[in-house]
Amino acid sequence: MEVAAELRACNPTTDRNLLLVLLREITRQASADEEFVHALGIGGGHSTLLKLVSSGDEEVQDAASESITVCVNNLPAGASFPMRGRPVDQAQWTPVIMQRDIGSPEAPLEVRLRQARELDGNKKIGNMLFTSSVLLARWITQNPAPFVSKSVLELGAGLGLAGIAAARFAKDCTLTDQAAMVPNIQYNISQNRSVIGQTDDRRVIAKVLDWTVDSGEHFNSGSTQVDVIIGADVVHEHWMAEAVCRMLRDYLCPCGVAFIMNPAAKSRAGVEEFQRLLVEAG
């Protein structure tokens, strides 16, 4: 990492001004992106920060202390501070950061997504980006009318792509999934603020909503029903048909609408049951 290399190369005596600039930049970037903290450690920056805390310059000490505090408070899941050298399993610790264009040929719109580290070695379905999510996100971007000034709930958000697309137009948008997925969804929301945009009345958040548990706890402390529900590839096992229908009954307002993008029955179990249940529900 360039910042880490510059930091290591600085002489606290002769390069004092540059050093202070670098420390402030580290604090800024660490506050904005937890992956910066990890990359800084890979580049040897953590140990350099610790050394600077003991320097003879009070201003440098204070700036280094502030950088360390921000780094410690913004570590990726499972990481530690300080990181001494490279992790034993570099592949496991290197996050997958992908760019996806969800706009049109005339108006491209790139979204930046991170796949969470799977430290237990088990590949989680929610940590994959399925074609359905990309198609739904593009459809939303090109057909925004149903989402403008509406409250939106995404079921099984995974990496959050479709919800981020909807949040661009919605009054508020809640992206939900199982607890293990939520921190990474929130990270992806934070990294796409320029795509989502900002208005005073807009709330874009990630919450836990587990279809397998009916605890009576709502995803939102306010209204429990929304104008629009979206979901991509949310039915791929037989039991999910009834579960998704239950979510629609519980959380969609009487005049609301749901947009579910799912592969056909020949490649996903439960789809025929889902279609039947929707017809029966009218």
Secondary structure, 3 states (H helix, E strand, C coil): CHHHHHHHHCCCCCCHHHHHHHHHHHHHHHHHCHHHHHHHHHCCHHHHHHHHCCCCCHHHHHHHHHHHHHHHHCCCCCCCCCCCCCCCCHHHHCCEEEEEECCCCCCCCEEEEEECCCCCCCCCHHHCCCHHHHHHHHHHHHCCHHHCCCEEEEECCCCCHHHHHHHCCCCEEEEEECCCCHHHHHHHHHCCHHHHCCCCCCEEEEEECCCCCCCCCCCCCCCCCEEEEEEECCCCCHHHHHHHHHHHHHHEEEEEEEEEECCCCCCCCCHHHHHHHHHHHC
